[in-house]
Amino acid sequence: MNQGFKTNFQPLYRIAYFLTLAMLIIIPLQIIIFVVSPPPDTVKGFFELSHQNPLLGLLSLDFLYLFNNVILVLIYLALFVLLYREKPVSAILALILGLIGIACYYPSNPAFEMLTLSNQYFQALPEQQTIYLAAGEAVMAGYTGTTFNAYYVLSTISLLLFSYAIIKSTKFKKSVGFWGLASGLLMIIPSSVGMIGMVFSLLSLIPWVVFITLLMLKFKKLAVATQNAE
C-alpha cells in the first residue's frame, strides 16, 4: 500500500524539487534587486520608477513573490502528502492555513495597480495628478495592511506546524524541522512592523534557505526512489 502511495505522488515530488530549486534562485535575485535598486520612499517615486522602467517598478513591489507563492502551494502539497499519515492533524491545519495565507497575499500586492496608476498619472493634467497620488497612497496602504498581515501570520503558523510535523516524522531528519522552526520563530514579528519587523524578516531568510534546500534534496531523493521502484 505504501509503495503505491509513493508511486502515485512521484510526479508531485519531482515538480516540488524543480520548483524549490526555482525558489532558491528567486530569493537571492529579489535581494539583489532591492540592494542594487532600493524601492522608492514615496508614491510619486514609484510612479516615476514605473514610468521610466515598468519591469523594475513591478520588481520593486515584490512581483517575484507572485511566483514564489505559487511555488509554495506545491511545496505545501508535497509536505502534506509526506506528513499526513504520521501527523494528520498538523498536516491538515498547516496546509489549510498556508493556502489561506497565500490566497490573502495576492490582493495585498499592488504591483500592477501602481503600474496602471503611474500611466494614468503621467497622462493626466497637472491639476488632476493629485487624484492619482491619493489613489496610489490608498493602494500602498493595503500593501502592508490587513490582507498582508493575515498572509504573514497564517504563513508563519503554517510553517511552524509543518516544522513540528517534520520533527516528529520518521521520514525526515529532525534537523530539517528545526531549521523550519527557526525560520518560523523569526517570522513571528511581521515585516510590516517597522524596522524591527524588517530585521526579523531578513534574518528569517537564513534558516528558510537552509530549510527549503533540505526539502529540495528530500523531494529529489523521493522522486528518484519512486521512479526506480516503478
C-alpha positions in Angstrom: 0.0 0.0 0.0 2.8 2.4 0.9 4.6 1.7 -2.4 1.5 2.5 -4.4 1.1 5.8 -2.4 4.7 6.8 -3.2 4.4 5.9 -6.8 1.2 7.8 -7.3 2.8 11.0 -5.9 6.1 10.7 -7.7 5.3 13.5 -10.2 4.4 15.8 -7.3 7.8 15.2 -5.7 9.6 15.9 -9.0 7.7 19.1 -9.5 8.3 20.2 -5.9 12.0 19.5 -6.4 12.3 21.8 -9.5 10.1 24.5 -8.0 12.0 24.5 -4.8 15.2 24.9 -6.9 13.5 27.9 -8.6 12.7 29.4 -5.3 16.3 29.2 -4.3 17.1 31.3 -7.4 14.2 33.8 -6.8 15.2 34.6 -3.2 18.8 36.0 -3.9 17.5 37.6 -7.1 14.9 39.6 -5.1 17.6 40.6 -2.6 20.0 41.7 -5.3 17.2 43.8 -6.9 16.5 45.6 -3.6 20.2 46.2 -2.9 21.0 47.5 -6.4 17.8 49.5 -6.8 16.1 50.2 -3.4 12.4 50.8 -3.7 11.3 54.5 -3.6 10.0 56.0 -0.4 7.0 57.8 -1.9 4.1 57.1 -4.2 5.4 59.7 -6.7 8.7 57.9 -6.6 7.0 54.6 -7.5 5.1 56.3 -10.3 8.3 57.8 -11.8 10.1 54.4 -11.5 7.2 52.5 -13.2 7.1 55.2 -15.9 10.8 55.0 -16.6 11.2 51.2 -16.2 7.9 49.3 -15.9 9.7 46.0 -15.2 11.8 47.4 -12.4 8.7 49.1 -11.0 7.0 45.7 -10.8 10.0 44.1 -9.3 10.3 46.8 -6.6 6.8 45.9 -5.5 7.5 42.2 -4.9 6.4 41.0 -8.4 8.6 37.9 -7.9 6.7 36.9 -4.8 3.6 36.3 -7.0 5.6 33.4 -8.5 7.2 32.5 -5.1 3.8 31.9 -3.5 2.6 29.6 -6.4 5.7 27.5 -5.7 4.8 27.4 -2.0 1.4 25.9 -2.9 3.2 22.9 -4.5 5.7 22.6 -1.6 2.8 22.6 0.9 1.0 19.9 -1.1 4.1 17.7 -1.2 4.7 18.2 2.5 1.1 17.3 3.2 1.4 14.1 1.3 4.5 13.1 3.1 3.3 14.0 6.6 -0.4 13.2 6.6 -0.1 9.6 7.7 2.1 10.3 10.7 0.8 13.7 11.8 -2.6 14.1 10.1 -4.0 17.0 12.2 -0.8 19.1 12.0 -0.5 18.4 8.2 -4.1 19.3 7.5 -4.0 22.5 9.6 -0.7 23.6 8.1 -2.0 23.0 4.6 -5.3 24.9 5.1 -3.7 27.8 6.9 -0.9 28.0 4.4 -3.2 28.1 1.4 -5.5 30.7 3.0 -2.4 32.8 3.8 -1.3 32.6 0.2 -4.8 33.5 -1.0 -4.6 36.6 1.2 -1.3 37.7 -0.3 -2.4 38.3 -3.9 -4.9 41.1 -3.1 -2.3 42.8 -1.0 0.3 43.1 -3.8 -0.1 46.4 -5.5 2.4 45.9 -8.4 0.1 46.1 -11.3 -2.3 48.6 -9.7 0.7 51.0 -9.2 1.8 50.5 -12.8 -1.7 51.4 -14.0 -1.9 54.4 -11.8 1.5 55.5 -12.9 0.4 55.5 -16.5 -2.7 57.5 -15.7 -0.7 59.9 -13.5 1.6 60.9 -16.4 -1.3 61.1 -18.9 -3.3 63.4 -16.6 -3.2 67.2 -16.5 -1.1 68.7 -13.7 -4.2 69.7 -11.6 -5.5 66.2 -11.9 -2.4 64.4 -10.8 -3.1 64.7 -7.1 -6.1 62.4 -7.6 -3.8 59.6 -8.8 -1.3 60.3 -6.0 -4.1 59.9 -3.5 -5.2 56.7 -5.2 -1.6 55.5 -5.0 -1.4 56.2 -1.3 -4.6 54.2 -0.8 -3.2 51.3 -2.8 0.1 51.4 -0.9 -1.7 51.4 2.5 -3.0 48.0 1.6 0.5 46.8 0.7 1.2 46.1 4.3 -2.4 46.2 5.5 -4.9 43.6 6.8 -4.5 41.1 4.0 -0.7 41.2 4.0 -0.6 40.7 7.8 -3.1 37.9 7.5 -0.9 36.3 4.9 2.2 36.7 7.0 0.7 35.4 10.3 -1.0 32.4 8.7 2.1 31.5 6.7 4.1 31.7 9.9 1.7 29.3 11.7 1.7 27.0 8.7 5.5 26.9 8.7 5.6 26.2 12.5 3.0 23.3 12.1 4.8 21.8 9.2 8.1 22.1 11.0 6.7 20.4 14.1 5.3 17.5 12.0 8.7 17.1 10.3 10.4 16.9 13.6 8.0 14.2 14.7 8.1 12.3 11.4 10.3 9.3 10.7 10.6 10.4 7.0 12.8 13.4 7.8 15.9 14.2 9.8 14.9 16.3 12.8 17.4 19.0 11.7 15.1 19.8 8.7 12.2 20.6 11.0 14.5 22.6 13.4 15.6 24.8 10.5 12.0 25.4 9.6 11.1 26.1 13.2 13.9 28.7 13.5 12.6 30.5 10.4 9.0 30.4 11.7 10.0 31.8 15.1 11.8 34.7 13.4 8.7 35.4 11.4 6.5 35.9 14.5 7.0 39.7 14.1 5.5 40.7 10.7 7.8 42.6 8.3 5.2 45.4 8.3 6.1 46.3 11.9 8.6 48.9 11.2 12.4 48.4 11.2 12.3 45.6 13.7 9.9 43.7 11.5 12.2 44.1 8.5 15.2 42.9 10.5 13.4 39.8 11.7 12.1 39.2 8.2 15.5 39.3 6.7 17.0 37.1 9.5 14.3 34.5 8.9 15.5 34.1 5.3 18.8 32.5 6.6 17.2 29.4 8.2 14.5 29.4 5.5 17.0 29.0 2.7 18.6 26.1 4.6 15.1 24.6 5.2 14.0 24.6 1.6 17.4 23.4 0.4 17.0 20.4 2.6 13.4 19.9 1.4 14.6 20.2 -2.2 17.1 17.3 -1.6 14.4 15.3 0.0 12.0 15.8 -2.9 14.7 14.8 -5.3 15.5 11.7 -3.4 11.8 10.7 -3.3 11.3 11.4 -7.0 14.3 9.2 -7.9 13.4 6.5 -5.5 9.8 6.2 -6.5 10.7 6.3 -10.2 13.2 3.5 -9.8 10.6 1.4 -8.0 8.2 1.6 -10.9 
